[in-house]
Every structure is written in C-alpha cells, then in structure tokens.
C-alpha cells in the first residue's frame, strides 16, 4: 500500500510534467533554439539533447495519461495545488523566464562540444536526488562561464587551476562607469545610468576570476625573502609620511588544491601577508607566508588534496570508499590575524589558533592551547576580537572570545563561553566564563564589547538532521550545509556582565527578528543605561551558495546586508518588545571598521565595503569604499546615516578596509583607510590609501603589488609603529 504522502507526491509530479511539457511545446524559446542549432553542425549535440528532453517530458505525460484514474485524480486537484505547481514551475524555469542569459546559455553550450551537455539542467533545477547538486551547479556554471577563453600562464605556486588560467574578456554593451566619487549615489539622487545599474554576466565573470590561487609562492619564505615594493609600483600619489606601522592581512590563498578547484573560498588555505610603512613616500616592505597548518603541510608534501574542508563536498582523497562518519575538517587558519605584544596569531573559528613568528611569518605553533599566556577555555578560538583604546592614554586592550558550538561531551549540559582580555604589556590578565544554554550550532562569528557588557549574537541555525543523513552521508553536500537557518526560529542577543555594575543584573538575553549575523560594527552605552549595537546582518544565509551558483538575479533581492542598529536597556525587565531594530542605510555593505579609539564608545563614522546601488532591494558586489556618518542617528532614530562613497570602477572588487589612526589625531576621522582592491580588468591587485576625512575626493596613494595576484582576503589588523 502506497503511503498517502507518497501518492500525493506522485500526483503533483504528474501535474508538473504536464505543465512543463505544454510549456515546452508552445514557448518561442524552443523555436529560437532549434533554428540556431540547425544552422551549425557544432551545435548538433545540444539539439539532440534538447529534443531528447522534450521527448522525455512527452513520454512521461503520455504514460501519465494512460492510467486514467491517476490522470483524472491529477486533473481533479484543487486550485491550491495548481497554485503550488505553478510556483514550482516558476522556480524551475528561473533561467528561461527571468534571466536575460537564456539565449547566451544555449549558445555557450552549443559552442562547447567538448563539454558534457544536459539541456535539462537549464530547464529544471532538479532532476533527482542523485544528480540534484551536480545539475544545479552545471546549469549555473554554463550560464556564467565564457565558453572559449585565452589560456595564459600565471602564478608561481606550481599549481595550475581552471580559474587561474582564464583571460577575462570585456563584453558589456555599454561603457563602464568611471571610478571616483559618486555624490549622486551618496545622496540617493543618482542619474539615470546609475539607477539602471545592475550586475551583469560580465560582472560575474570578473568577480569569479579574482577567486583563484595567489601568484605568491607557497614555499616557506624566510627573512631573506622579504622584499620592497619598488618605487615604480606607486602608480599614483605618494605614501603619507605620517603613516607608520604594519598592515597584516589574512585570507584564502590557495583556491585550487593541486588540481581540485574549490568553489567555496572559505576552504582556501590561509595566506598571511604584511605591508610595513616606515615614513618613506615610495617604498613598502612586503612579506608573506602560508600558514603551515597540518593540512597545508601534508598536502604540500604529497602534492595532492588530503583533507576535507568545512565547505567541501565528497571525499577529497579520491578513494572509492567514502567515510560517512568523518566529521573532521581541515583547520585552514584563513579568517583573522592579530599581532599583540610581538606575537602573531592566525585565527579560524572552527579550531585553535596558529602562532606565527613576527619577523618572517613562519608558523611556529600549530593549534596552540595557550594564547598570550592564557589557556583556552574551550578547544577553539573565534576569528574575531575587539581592540579597545583609551582616547587620552592610548592604552589598548585586546578582547577575544571562544565558545563551544559543538555538541557537549555530556548530554543536557550547557555550552561554555569564555572572554579573554590582555593589556599590551600583558601585565593584567582576565578571563571570564559563562554558561550559554542551547548554543549548539549557533554559529557565533563576531562579538561586541562595551564598558559593562560582552555581547554575542546567536544565529537561528540548527543541525538539519535529515540533510545530514540523506545528503552528507552520501557526499552530496558539505558539512557546513547541514547547519541551516530555521524558518520561524529567532536569533538571540546574549549580554554577559563585564563589570561589577553589570554583574548585579546578570546575564540578559533577547530574541530578535529572523536574520543571520556575521559581522558587527560597534556597541556603546548611553547615560540612561541603554545599549546601542550596530551590525550588518544578512536577511538570509544559505551555506550551499558558492562561486559557481551566483547569477545576476542573486543581486536583485533576497539575502543582503544593511547597516542596522539594535537598541536595548538591559537594566529593565526582559521583554520581547524591549529591543528595537532600525535600518540606518539602504546601501548593502560588509566588512565594517571604525577608529579603534571609539570601540565600545559612541561613534560618528563607520567605514566598509559597499555596493554601488543604494536601494531597498537591489544590490551588488562590494565595489566601493563607503564612509557612514551616523551622528544624526540619535535616540529618536529619525535620521538615516549619510554616506560618502568612492567607486573603484565596474571591474574592481574591494576587500576589508583597515583604519590607521594619525599620530596626535584630534577628530574621530583623523586617520587613513587602507584597502586592497582586485582589478579584474587589469588582472592586478592594488593597495589604496585614503584620508578618512575625504573619502569621496579620492585616494592619497595607489600602489600596485608587483604584478602579484592576491585573491580577496577576509580580515586584517593594523599594528602602529612602536615608539
């Protein structure tokens, strides 16, 4: 006896195939496609595949109608079922009805006879459980990839990959927007050209092209390998003489692991590189090294992929047997970097830190249990931290955290969170532990600190057990994909006491609207005890998204970030209505920073990478440096943030900006912004330096990184020159 739910599923499938078959018969797309294919022998494989697809749907429909009872039952479904079916077909036909790439998709397939072509992958998102993910990725890849690209040799890592050998072509049918200040966009009064702006197929090609292996050597670099960026690389302007210190950067450097290309850059091996400024107007000391994690070291020795990443699918060893109970992933140490008291640590929140030697960035400690003299409370440390700086004394405090986000060794026990504090001379040490109920799989990425509170945002994520058993166990999805946002589940703001004043109140928790938190900006307290927490939450997060799945439609709506302020008074009784949320800007942004002297205090200015478009729905990749002015966003919350924008150009993509304070600076924005930018048009990486007071007026200096390709990184750190 067929279960009721299975019978309903069969009926729905019959209705869907009927609708799709009828659609294929009457659509003009079929006629256009066949005309083009019949005129070219090279497109014969596509024509045959398309015809087979049509015949398959026709045969399915015929078989369905042969069974009169089943067909009648299918036809007798209610209007609600028909509405659901129509919605399904709308989603399945996304690329044929809503995208301008339809014709280009078929043509690109037709002109690529060496590729295995499945036209059904363009018509439908899914064919079945066994091929669902493969077909989805293939269909999207065919829509955004250039069929024939000029081959060239790049890089010095003795590793070749597809993405690193593509010569990106410029094929837009309109002139790109000029780089520079966009006062029209900043004011929201954009001209007609900018109003119509949106990411194109070329934008996606450019964006994907910068995510490839770094050209920097993956061999261990010694002090002798340190080099200077020569004078010729300062292509415009002059390096400010009062900019003295070292910029540290960390991010995925290897996105092709000895022939196995990663479609999710989160799994790339950590590459640490530094830029030392000593007051010279034309020279910078440069050095780099990969973090020699155990996984990186072993794979380099064997010259092949050996370890699974958190976002990797399947068995990287290539063995015939896949171990479904293997939950170990490689610590790639690629997310954060911090230099403190002459010690350097590469951070990755899924495991313990790696210690690097400051002189040459050589790894001297793998997955250390002790950081700056303090033993870790849990066997991992978050990749984010906060640096609080006293405005008058310039004394700095480093605050970090670690939390158990995995199942506890004993059931029905709470998770543990620990906060660590260090002074620059390590004279005072502090560690505070807290219990966090139901924090398993909560994905705690970043933190905020005020005078009296430690603040953590727990994401509305849980283990998708069904996906774990049906997909991960059979190498159909990555381990990270089994951790998913839950519809209807609310994120939680945890506020843990930092001071004696807050200890009298105790730990506070508040439920928020459903959203996902990666990065926060700052938190501060008002005189009445009210706490403001500024963040850039995502409306939705899906860890199955990767480099091969992005289309222009991705930037039309859906998951996006906005500058958002949360306000709550922890000294009042906990109430679900006691926390307020307000968007301060409609410009999508990421990777925020501010003057560290104002961390934990009320601030006026925030800097981040942002989208060109300022719209409530449309957005795009980060191609601008944005300065937000929130001075008018007071307790009443009537005003939106003002923004000053510098646009790098249509083919450029920005990394995280880093704020470097000017010596003896008086104002909050007395400092410099340092930002790495990937220019896909020139296939070069540039370092830009801005005066923080005048972002929209243009940069102070533009520096080319010696013809080296440095893929988009994640986070950095500014270490001022020691006096």
VOGU-3710 file (C-alpha; in Angstrom, 3 decimals, decimal comma):
1> xxxxxxxxxx> 0,000/0,000/0,000  1,367/3,339/-1,058  1,570/5,847/1,780  -0,729/8,829/1,459  2,046/11,396/1,248  3,820/9,402/-1,483  0,624/9,212/-3,524  0,195/12,962/-3,257  3,809/13,457/-4,364  3,225/11,255/-7,441
11> xxxxxxxxxx> 0,118/13,222/-8,361  1,998/16,501/-8,014  4,805/15,180/-10,214  2,332/14,208/-12,946  0,786/17,660/-12,912  4,222/19,280/-13,049  5,360/17,201/-16,022  2,114/18,024/-17,834  2,579/21,755/-17,342  6,237/21,635/-18,326
21> xxxxxxxxxx> 5,529/19,598/-21,442  2,849/22,037/-22,576  5,155/24,923/-21,825  7,960/23,473/-23,941  5,576/22,893/-26,826  4,259/26,448/-27,025  7,260/28,509/-25,937  9,053/30,562/-28,550  12,315/29,679/-26,857  12,202/26,221/-28,408
31> xxxxxxxxxx> 11,785/27,625/-31,908  14,628/30,099/-31,460  16,890/27,425/-30,067  16,221/24,906/-32,860  16,726/27,498/-35,605  20,129/28,419/-34,228  21,203/24,830/-33,677  20,179/23,659/-37,179  22,475/26,186/-38,806  25,624/24,891/-37,117
41> xxxxxxxxxx> 26,984/21,358/-37,017  28,859/22,128/-33,827  25,519/22,556/-32,052  24,213/19,145/-33,002  24,846/17,695/-29,562  22,788/20,452/-27,967  19,937/19,994/-30,461  19,842/16,270/-29,824  19,915/16,744/-26,078  17,137/19,295/-26,198
51> xxxxxxxxxx> 14,994/17,016/-28,381  15,578/14,128/-26,039  14,447/16,313/-23,166  11,242/17,250/-24,972  10,586/13,615/-25,859  11,207/12,574/-22,293  8,627/15,011/-20,982  6,187/13,953/-23,700  6,619/10,283/-22,875  6,155/10,947/-19,198
61> xxxxxxxxxx> 2,967/12,823/-19,905  1,697/10,064/-22,202  2,377/7,400/-19,610  0,600/9,506/-17,037  -2,496/9,784/-19,193  -2,556/6,051/-19,905  -3,583/5,494/-16,347  -6,982/7,113/-16,457  -7,658/7,000/-12,775  -4,345/8,557/-11,900
71> xxxxxxxxxx> -4,712/11,152/-14,613  -8,202/12,034/-13,507  -7,085/12,340/-9,934  -4,247/14,569/-11,043  -6,619/16,765/-13,018  -9,034/16,981/-10,116  -6,586/18,572/-7,744  -7,774/21,802/-6,196  -6,756/25,315/-7,062  -4,344/25,411/-4,158
81> xxxxxxxxxx> -2,414/22,510/-5,663  -2,351/24,210/-9,046  -1,012/27,369/-7,457  1,760/25,378/-5,804  2,584/23,670/-9,084  2,711/26,982/-10,895  5,094/28,349/-8,282  7,293/25,286/-8,688  7,390/25,701/-12,443  8,227/29,379/-11,986
91> xxxxxxxxxx> 11,231/28,485/-9,906  12,261/25,651/-12,220  12,138/27,965/-15,214  14,030/30,794/-13,486  16,782/30,961/-16,079  14,363/30,813/-19,055  11,780/33,323/-17,901  13,520/35,864/-15,705  17,103/35,903/-16,905  18,438/37,730/-19,915
101> xxxxxxxxxx> 21,023/34,993/-20,309  18,770/32,345/-21,887  19,991/32,625/-25,435  23,580/33,033/-24,289  23,231/29,890/-22,148  22,239/27,720/-25,106  24,781/29,289/-27,403  27,597/28,822/-24,904  26,641/25,166/-24,617  26,419/24,792/-28,374
111> xxxxxxxxxx> 29,872/26,223/-28,928  31,423/23,960/-26,310  31,118/20,447/-27,861  33,768/19,014/-25,556  31,567/19,616/-22,506  29,041/17,072/-21,366  25,785/18,837/-22,058  22,495/18,210/-20,347  19,864/20,666/-21,558  17,539/19,554/-18,815
121> xxxxxxxxxx> 19,874/21,227/-16,329  18,908/24,590/-17,858  15,193/23,887/-17,932  14,886/22,403/-14,454  16,785/22,964/-11,249  16,390/19,375/-10,192  16,246/16,043/-11,914  16,510/13,764/-8,925  18,211/13,263/-5,609  21,278/11,622/-7,088
131> xxxxxxxxxx> 22,094/14,451/-9,540  20,395/17,430/-7,913  23,515/19,290/-6,785  25,609/18,387/-9,838  22,946/19,573/-12,254  22,315/22,776/-10,322  25,980/23,715/-10,344  26,409/22,709/-14,000  23,437/24,716/-15,185  24,535/27,836/-13,376
141> xxxxxxxxxx> 28,139/27,423/-14,432  27,059/27,186/-18,051  25,158/30,429/-17,651  28,045/32,462/-16,298  31,138/30,951/-17,902  32,828/32,069/-21,097  32,924/29,083/-23,499  36,315/29,797/-25,011  38,945/31,755/-23,152  42,516/32,585/-23,975
151> xxxxxxxxxx> 44,969/30,499/-21,993  47,885/32,064/-20,230  50,357/31,069/-17,543  50,066/32,877/-14,201  51,283/32,306/-10,697  54,374/30,908/-9,069  52,810/28,336/-6,775  53,458/25,435/-9,159  49,734/24,756/-9,007  47,547/25,132/-12,073
161> xxxxxxxxxx> 43,798/25,587/-11,917  40,968/26,496/-14,251  40,122/29,802/-12,657  43,745/30,991/-12,703  44,166/30,431/-16,433  41,143/32,336/-17,670  41,690/35,553/-19,565  38,731/37,666/-18,590  37,083/39,461/-21,504  35,166/42,714/-21,510
171> xxxxxxxxxx> 31,893/42,297/-23,354  29,443/44,795/-21,918  27,360/46,649/-24,474  27,748/49,889/-22,564  30,597/51,991/-21,292  31,653/51,237/-17,713  31,091/53,872/-15,108  34,082/55,967/-14,285  35,769/55,458/-10,962  35,718/58,126/-8,314
181> xxxxxxxxxx> 33,312/59,883/-6,017  29,630/59,271/-6,509  27,906/62,206/-4,880  24,674/61,346/-6,687  24,637/57,878/-5,227  25,630/59,074/-1,780  22,685/61,437/-1,716  20,320/58,916/-3,233  19,778/61,160/-6,294  21,525/59,024/-8,877
191> xxxxxxxxxx> 21,375/59,793/-12,568  19,511/57,573/-14,976  22,552/55,495/-15,855  23,332/54,642/-12,267  19,679/53,969/-11,470  19,686/51,282/-14,120  22,953/49,802/-12,930  22,996/46,146/-12,033  25,466/43,264/-12,037  25,753/41,651/-15,434
201> xxxxxxxxxx> 27,107/38,402/-16,791  30,433/40,168/-17,239  30,376/41,360/-13,640  30,065/37,758/-12,503  32,895/36,615/-14,769  35,104/39,345/-13,342  34,065/38,596/-9,774  34,745/34,880/-10,108  38,051/35,453/-11,887  39,703/37,066/-8,855
211> xxxxxxxxxx> 38,974/33,990/-6,723  41,915/31,905/-7,836  45,266/30,843/-6,447  47,598/33,587/-5,389  50,665/34,042/-7,547  52,721/34,285/-4,344  54,869/31,244/-3,690  53,527/28,571/-1,361  57,074/27,615/-0,353  58,209/28,712/3,100
221> xxxxxxxxxx> 59,573/32,257/2,948  62,452/33,247/5,228  63,628/36,665/6,354  65,875/36,726/3,290  62,810/36,562/1,064  61,451/39,835/2,438  61,299/42,422/-0,332  60,419/46,005/-1,010  57,599/47,152/-3,211  59,656/49,332/-5,571
231> xxxxxxxxxx> 59,063/52,961/-6,413  57,605/52,109/-9,827  54,700/50,324/-8,119  53,470/53,568/-6,584  51,479/54,318/-9,688  49,671/57,379/-8,385  50,160/59,774/-5,488  52,577/59,437/-2,585  52,538/57,388/0,601  51,729/59,681/3,572
241> xxxxxxxxxx> 54,853/60,318/5,656  52,957/60,055/8,947  51,627/56,581/8,082  53,877/54,370/10,198  53,100/50,801/11,131  52,306/47,396/9,639  49,199/46,212/7,853  48,527/42,494/8,414  46,181/40,608/6,092  44,895/37,039/6,126
251> xxxxxxxxxx> 42,655/35,173/3,731  42,320/32,148/1,445  45,406/31,968/-0,753  45,031/28,552/-2,399  41,666/28,012/-4,049  42,856/25,124/-6,152  44,365/22,309/-4,097  46,686/20,564/-6,527  44,153/20,125/-9,267  40,967/20,157/-7,213
261> xxxxxxxxxx> 39,285/23,523/-7,570  37,343/24,911/-4,614  34,028/26,556/-5,396  33,796/27,980/-1,898  36,699/30,250/-0,913  36,099/29,708/2,804  38,058/26,454/2,440  41,189/28,042/0,958  44,473/27,752/2,878  45,375/30,822/4,902
271> xxxxxxxxxx> 47,816/33,286/3,306  49,262/35,942/5,625  50,958/38,985/4,084  52,158/42,261/5,578  52,904/45,791/4,387  55,293/47,798/6,557  55,277/51,592/6,322  58,283/53,474/7,735  57,648/57,029/6,555  59,010/56,608/3,037
281> xxxxxxxxxx> 56,893/58,115/0,262  57,756/55,458/-2,290  58,706/52,202/-0,589  56,933/49,497/1,417  58,417/46,372/2,962  56,440/43,308/1,938  56,487/39,717/3,168  54,182/36,739/3,094  53,805/33,117/4,127  51,126/30,499/4,075
291> xxxxxxxxxx> 50,020/29,331/7,490  51,613/25,898/7,712  48,736/24,048/9,259  48,973/20,292/9,429  46,665/20,006/6,442  48,604/22,527/4,367  51,956/20,911/5,261  50,808/17,377/4,447  49,148/18,350/1,181  52,168/20,327/0,026
301> xxxxxxxxxx> 54,397/17,344/0,741  52,149/14,935/-1,165  51,178/17,466/-3,874  47,510/16,465/-3,649  44,394/17,178/-1,637  44,236/15,042/1,512  41,821/16,819/3,831  38,202/17,794/3,662  37,154/21,379/4,172  34,079/22,525/6,025
311> xxxxxxxxxx> 32,530/23,606/2,717  33,985/20,844/0,526  31,763/18,132/-0,922  32,697/14,496/-1,047  35,894/12,659/-0,273  38,945/14,747/-1,209  41,231/11,716/-1,075  39,506/10,295/-4,100  39,136/6,860/-2,539  36,365/4,598/-3,639
321> xxxxxxxxxx> 35,117/4,382/-0,064  33,555/7,459/1,476  33,528/7,541/5,258  30,116/8,970/6,167  31,119/9,391/9,805  34,147/11,554/9,087  33,296/14,935/10,596  36,856/16,234/10,784  37,679/19,201/8,586  40,957/20,967/7,878
331> xxxxxxxxxx> 41,867/23,939/10,046  42,734/26,402/7,274  43,644/29,328/9,609  42,458/31,793/6,977  39,966/34,116/8,676  41,618/36,515/11,125  45,037/37,822/12,105  46,206/39,644/15,209  49,568/40,992/16,356  49,902/41,669/20,059
341> xxxxxxxxxx> 52,984/42,147/22,208  55,217/40,998/19,305  53,236/37,791/18,914  51,201/36,970/15,800  48,264/34,552/15,597  46,335/33,331/12,574  42,726/32,628/13,557  39,977/30,306/12,345  36,872/29,935/14,464  36,477/26,215/13,842
351> xxxxxxxxxx> 39,697/25,362/15,686  42,645/26,600/17,674  44,902/29,481/16,582  48,278/29,109/14,867  51,195/31,167/16,125  53,474/32,845/13,571  56,899/34,366/14,024  56,640/38,114/13,546  59,945/38,531/11,666  59,144/36,195/8,770
361> xxxxxxxxxx> 55,586/34,899/9,380  56,798/31,311/9,657  54,422/29,087/11,620  55,987/28,196/14,976  52,942/26,785/16,770  50,186/24,630/15,321  46,801/24,765/17,022  48,164/26,199/20,241  46,326/25,657/23,530  47,674/28,867/25,078
371> xxxxxxxxxx> 47,320/32,386/23,670  49,333/35,266/25,142  49,836/33,323/28,344  46,198/32,324/28,811  44,988/28,775/28,372  41,952/28,444/26,110  38,766/27,541/27,958  37,384/25,554/25,012  39,318/23,813/22,209  38,839/26,638/19,708
381> xxxxxxxxxx> 39,007/30,412/19,462  36,868/32,774/17,415  38,425/34,602/14,497  37,108/37,970/15,694  38,160/40,157/18,594  37,904/43,762/19,723  40,634/46,297/20,463  39,602/48,985/22,937  41,797/52,074/23,040  41,751/54,806/25,624
391> xxxxxxxxxx> 41,466/58,141/23,899  43,604/60,050/26,408  46,291/57,493/27,317  46,305/55,500/24,046  46,439/52,351/26,150  44,963/49,419/24,275  43,158/46,287/25,430  42,682/43,178/23,306  39,471/41,222/23,969  38,732/37,857/22,360
401> xxxxxxxxxx> 36,294/35,023/22,937  35,810/31,318/22,430  32,641/29,268/22,670  31,572/25,669/22,457  29,407/25,489/19,380  29,536/21,710/19,056  27,538/19,109/20,988  28,767/18,766/24,548  30,514/15,590/25,707  27,699/15,078/28,174
411> xxxxxxxxxx> 24,059/15,390/27,113  21,733/18,032/28,513  24,592/20,324/29,557  25,054/23,973/28,619  27,715/25,290/26,287  30,624/27,286/27,669  31,752/30,729/26,524  34,957/32,425/27,612  36,112/36,025/27,186  39,821/36,916/27,398
421> xxxxxxxxxx> 41,423/40,314/27,934  45,047/41,354/27,518  46,847/44,643/28,035  49,636/45,432/25,599  52,320/44,526/28,128  50,330/41,512/29,432  50,634/42,925/32,947  46,961/42,290/33,662  45,160/39,213/32,503  41,467/38,473/32,677
431> xxxxxxxxxx> 39,304/35,512/31,738  35,602/35,199/32,409  33,487/32,102/31,760  29,740/31,933/31,141  27,125/29,270/30,528  25,202/29,611/27,261  22,135/27,340/27,090  21,192/25,745/23,773  24,108/27,314/21,918  24,992/24,208/19,911
441> xxxxxxxxxx> 25,256/25,006/16,189  24,523/28,676/16,977  27,341/29,897/14,693  28,897/32,638/16,815  31,191/34,563/14,468  31,804/38,025/15,929  31,387/39,865/19,225  30,785/43,336/20,670  32,073/44,908/23,881  31,018/47,913/25,935
451> xxxxxxxxxx> 32,183/49,247/29,264  29,833/46,916/31,138  28,869/44,139/28,705  30,147/41,369/26,455  27,668/40,814/23,620  27,180/37,753/21,404  24,587/37,135/18,695  23,378/33,547/18,414  22,184/32,762/14,907  18,900/30,925/14,226
461> xxxxxxxxxx> 20,759/27,893/12,890  20,358/24,260/13,792  21,540/20,898/12,578  19,492/19,672/9,629  19,499/16,016/10,635  17,629/14,911/7,542  20,192/16,573/5,278  22,987/15,075/7,355  21,647/11,548/6,900  20,412/11,754/3,306
471> xxxxxxxxxx> 22,980/14,035/1,664  26,146/14,436/3,725  26,398/10,711/4,433  26,457/10,142/0,671  28,805/13,026/-0,196  26,009/15,130/-1,713  26,612/18,204/0,414  29,267/19,790/2,583  29,333/19,542/6,343  28,586/23,262/6,701
481> xxxxxxxxxx> 25,423/22,841/4,630  23,932/20,632/7,323  23,868/23,721/9,562  20,983/25,769/8,226  18,813/28,732/9,159  15,493/27,600/10,546  12,335/29,333/9,402  10,481/30,738/12,367  13,480/30,416/14,689  14,726/33,632/16,256
491> xxxxxxxxxx> 18,316/34,730/16,822  19,282/35,599/20,393  21,289/38,528/21,699  23,303/37,452/24,747  24,631/40,143/27,084  27,137/38,910/29,647  28,299/41,164/32,510  31,794/42,615/32,164  31,805/44,986/35,154  30,689/44,758/38,756
501> xxxxxxxxxx> 27,775/47,032/37,893  26,541/44,595/35,250  27,097/41,576/37,494  24,328/42,858/39,742  21,977/42,497/36,786  23,350/39,188/35,498  23,219/37,664/32,033  20,480/39,004/29,748  19,056/37,515/26,546  16,710/38,931/23,906
511> xxxxxxxxxx> 15,015/37,407/20,883  15,394/39,261/17,578  13,790/39,137/14,164  14,859/36,226/11,986  18,193/37,160/10,335  21,802/35,993/10,208  24,835/37,686/11,789  28,388/37,577/10,515  29,999/40,924/11,289  29,283/43,664/13,785
521> xxxxxxxxxx> 30,389/47,290/13,849  30,402/48,633/17,390  28,409/48,853/20,606  28,161/51,669/23,129  26,139/52,748/26,153  24,128/55,878/26,755  23,818/57,632/30,108  20,430/56,053/30,825  21,931/52,556/30,536  20,608/51,973/27,037
531> xxxxxxxxxx> 22,949/49,939/24,833  23,206/50,506/21,077  24,594/47,648/18,983  25,474/48,363/15,350  25,744/45,422/12,969  25,389/44,392/9,304  23,095/41,331/9,467  22,133/39,250/6,460  18,452/38,756/5,761  19,139/35,123/4,971
541> xxxxxxxxxx> 22,136/32,790/4,812  22,494/29,610/2,772  25,837/27,823/3,050  25,147/25,909/-0,147  25,826/29,097/-2,126  29,207/29,038/-3,831  31,210/30,748/-6,559  29,553/28,714/-9,298  25,991/29,489/-8,289  25,882/33,280/-8,478
551> xxxxxxxxxx> 23,810/34,872/-11,248  22,722/38,472/-11,864  19,430/37,577/-10,203  21,361/36,896/-6,999  21,782/40,644/-6,514  18,191/41,614/-7,214  16,745/40,793/-3,808  16,843/38,141/-1,160  19,844/37,747/1,069  21,559/41,098/1,592
561> xxxxxxxxxx> 23,045/43,173/4,377  22,213/46,610/5,704  23,668/48,857/8,361  21,347/48,075/11,283  21,138/49,419/14,843  19,721/47,451/17,776  18,782/49,307/20,959  18,024/47,718/24,320  18,139/48,642/28,001  19,417/45,640/29,985
571> xxxxxxxxxx> 18,558/47,322/33,287  14,857/46,978/32,532  12,843/43,803/32,847  13,418/41,410/29,951  10,639/41,707/27,421  10,395/40,642/23,787  9,340/44,173/22,872  12,132/45,880/24,750  14,675/45,651/21,899  14,376/47,915/18,866
581> xxxxxxxxxx> 15,807/47,367/15,380  16,263/50,028/12,696  17,999/50,110/9,327  20,311/53,113/9,056  21,046/52,786/5,331  19,650/51,087/2,253  23,117/50,575/0,800  24,286/46,979/1,095  27,663/46,780/2,860  30,122/44,384/4,518
591> xxxxxxxxxx> 33,456/44,216/6,377  32,928/47,283/8,608  35,581/49,041/10,681  36,000/52,244/12,694  38,606/54,219/14,607  39,687/51,810/17,400  39,723/54,719/19,858  35,922/54,665/19,627  35,410/50,936/20,018  32,969/50,465/22,889
601> xxxxxxxxxx> 32,115/54,192/22,789  29,588/56,222/20,834  30,947/56,764/17,327  30,140/59,006/14,368  31,890/57,297/11,462  31,986/53,763/10,079  33,900/52,523/7,029  33,166/49,439/4,951  32,977/47,922/1,501  29,679/48,672/-0,182
611> xxxxxxxxxx> 27,526/48,222/-3,236  27,223/50,813/-5,995  23,460/50,820/-5,868  21,629/52,385/-2,947  18,284/50,644/-2,995  15,930/48,816/-0,637  16,065/45,652/-2,769  18,746/45,829/-5,472  22,388/45,469/-4,520  25,642/44,178/-5,929
621> xxxxxxxxxx> 29,183/43,100/-5,101  31,330/45,337/-2,930  32,942/47,768/-5,362  33,013/50,936/-3,247  34,649/52,316/-0,152  31,858/53,785/1,966  32,072/56,185/4,902  28,917/56,335/7,008  28,107/59,350/9,163  25,670/58,283/11,915
631> xxxxxxxxxx> 25,956/61,429/14,036  22,307/62,301/13,347  21,002/58,819/14,198  20,135/59,757/17,750  17,905/58,158/20,395  14,821/59,047/18,418  16,101/57,209/15,387  14,546/59,634/12,939  17,567/60,069/10,681  19,314/57,746/8,259
641> xxxxxxxxxx> 23,077/57,565/8,014  24,779/59,822/5,486  27,383/58,204/3,274  30,429/59,365/1,355  31,361/56,960/-1,425  34,373/56,240/-3,589  33,659/53,923/-6,510  36,605/51,896/-7,845  35,049/51,037/-11,193  32,934/48,414/-12,880
651> xxxxxxxxxx> 35,590/45,684/-12,865  37,052/46,220/-9,376  36,146/44,401/-6,153  37,151/45,595/-2,716  38,435/43,872/0,387  38,057/44,892/4,018  39,181/48,477/4,819  41,513/48,962/7,776  41,662/52,187/9,811  45,077/53,543/10,834
661> xxxxxxxxxx> 44,975/56,475/13,254  47,095/59,546/12,598  49,618/60,414/15,294  48,174/63,003/17,660  44,867/62,981/15,766  42,115/65,054/17,388  38,983/64,165/15,418  37,401/60,734/15,099  38,210/60,563/11,400  41,833/61,691/11,765
671> xxxxxxxxxx> 43,375/58,671/10,125  43,927/56,684/6,958  41,942/53,915/5,308  43,968/51,112/3,748  42,131/48,844/1,330  43,205/46,107/-1,080  41,302/46,062/-4,375  41,209/43,358/-7,062  41,009/44,857/-10,561  39,743/42,138/-12,905
681> xxxxxxxxxx> 40,173/44,353/-15,963  43,910/44,789/-15,430  44,198/41,480/-13,569  46,122/43,234/-10,809  45,851/43,789/-7,069  46,195/47,339/-5,752  46,594/48,841/-2,301  44,755/52,149/-1,908  45,352/54,681/0,866  42,679/57,272/1,687
691> xxxxxxxxxx> 42,483/60,185/4,073  39,493/59,214/6,217  38,199/62,793/6,230  37,699/62,966/2,455  36,813/59,569/1,025  34,719/60,908/-1,848  37,503/63,220/-3,029  39,724/60,327/-3,993  42,717/58,408/-2,722  46,029/59,683/-1,456
701> xxxxxxxxxx> 48,003/56,860/-2,999  47,518/53,871/-5,301  50,083/51,058/-5,126  50,432/48,101/-7,476  51,518/44,857/-5,784  54,414/43,922/-8,086  52,302/42,079/-10,665  51,270/39,660/-7,934  47,748/38,321/-7,644  46,374/38,302/-4,112
711> xxxxxxxxxx> 42,828/36,863/-4,002  40,202/38,592/-1,877  41,100/38,142/1,765  38,935/38,135/4,838  40,320/40,181/7,731  43,308/42,277/8,677  44,958/44,149/11,519  46,808/47,452/11,817  49,765/47,484/14,163  51,037/51,049/14,746
721> xxx> 54,757/51,592/14,850  56,114/51,200/18,351  57,705/54,359/19,706
//
